[in-house]
Every structure is written in structure tokens, then in C-alpha cells.
Amino acid sequence: MAVQRPKPLLGDSKKSRIIRSKISSRSFGTSNEPTFNRLTVVWVQNNGVPFNTTGFFARLSRGGILVSTANFDRFGVVRFNNVGTLTNVSFTLRLFNRNGVLFRTRFIPAGVETFAVIG
């Protein structure tokens, strides 16, 4: 039986978290490059389970100028293919539903590889 994930609520929890901000210096025989090569954003519930974000999209801007727009998959993940990691500048992230209704706005600081929007 498939698990039913809820759609995100319009009310904002004002929570977010940086998942990976820098690469650890531990030497395990791996290269010193980011795990994700493009900026990835995950939208999850307070308990960490991703929302069903089918039809949602995100816009990434810097200083009021639109940098990129990308669609969420149904597992709460959006990937900005034209923004490499680790980011060297800060961004403003806006999350919308398919009708263009703004659900969340978040600030992503520089030096980020993956970002989570909680709630």
C-alpha cells in the first residue's frame, strides 16, 4: 500500500535548514567536491517526510533578478540545473503552487549545497 503524502499547507512555519554547507575535511578516499553538483531544495514536513509537491514550482532570484525557475517532483525535491554548488552568493527562494499562489519565501545564504524548507 502506498503512503499518502499531504500537500503543503498555505500557512508558513518560518523554518528552514541548510543540509550541507561545506565539505568535511575527512579523508575517506573521496574527492573534495560537493556531493550534489547543482543546487537542490527539499520541501519537508516538520517530521522530515517530504510533501507531495506535484505541480509546484520554485523561483530563485538574486537582488530582485530572476536566476532560475524549476519544477518540483512529486517527492518534494527541486533542482536548479544552472546553479552550481557550493553556492558563492546568496539567493531568495520562492515556492509556488501550479496556480501561481506563493506558499513560502526563504533566504539561501552563500556556501550551500542542499537546502531544506521545513513546513
N, C-alpha and C positions, 0 to 999 in steps of 0.2 A: 504494500500500500504506500503510495507516495505521500510525502509530507507536504502539507499545505502551508506555504509561507504567506503572511499577510502583506498587503500593500502598505507603503509608508503612510503615516498619519500626517495631516497638514500641519499640526502643532509642532513647533520646533523645540528640541530638548537642549539646544545650545551646547551639545557635546561633540567632540571630535578627538581624534588621536592620530599621532604620527606613528606608523607601524615600523618603518625603517628609516632612520635619519642619516646614519652613516655606517660604513662597513667596519666590522670589527677587525682588529689587527691580529687576531689569532691566525696562526699558520696551520692550515689543515691540508695543504697541498692544492688549495684552490687559488684562483687569481684574485686580485684585489679590486674587482669590478663589482658593480651592483648586481643583485640577483635579478631584478627587473630592469630591463633596458629602456622602458617607456613609463611615464607617469601613470600609475594605476590608483584608482579610487574605489574603495569598497564601502557600501552603504549597508549598515547592520542595525539590528535591534539592540536594546540595552543588554540583552543576554548573549550577544555575539552572533546570533543567527541572521543571515542576510535576508533582506526584504525581497519580495518578488517585484522586480523593477522593470517588468516588460512594458515597453512604450515610454519609459522615462529617458531623458537625455540630460547632459551636463554641458555647461559652457565655462570655459576657462579664460579669464581675462587678466590683463596686467595694465594698471593705470587707466582703466576705462576703455582699453583697446582689446577687442576680442582676439584671442590667440588661437582657440580651438573649440570645436563642438564635437561631441561624441555621444553615441547611444549606449545606454546600459544594456547588459544582457539580462536574462531572467534571474540570475543569481546575485544581483546587487553589485556587479563589477562594471566599471567603465575604464577604458584605456585610451589615453591621449597619445596617438601614434607619432605626432610631430613634436612632443615634449620629452626630451631625453632625461635620464636620471644620472646622477643626483642633480636635482634642480639647482641652478645657480642664482635664481631670482624668486621672489615671492609672487603668488598668484591669488586671485579671487575666484572661488568655485561657486557656481550657482546650479542648483538641481531643479529640474522642471518635469512635470508630467507631460503626457502626449498632447494635452490641450494648451500647453504653454503657461500653466499656473506654477509660479515659483514656490517650491517647497522648502528649500534650505539655501543658505548662503554661508560659506566658510572661507577663511583665510588660510592659505597653504604657505608656510614660510619656506625660505630657501634651504637647500640641503636635504630635500625629501625624496624618497624613492617610492613609497607607498603611503597613502593617506586613507584613514577610515572616518566616515561620518557616522556617528552613533545616534540612533533615534530618529 
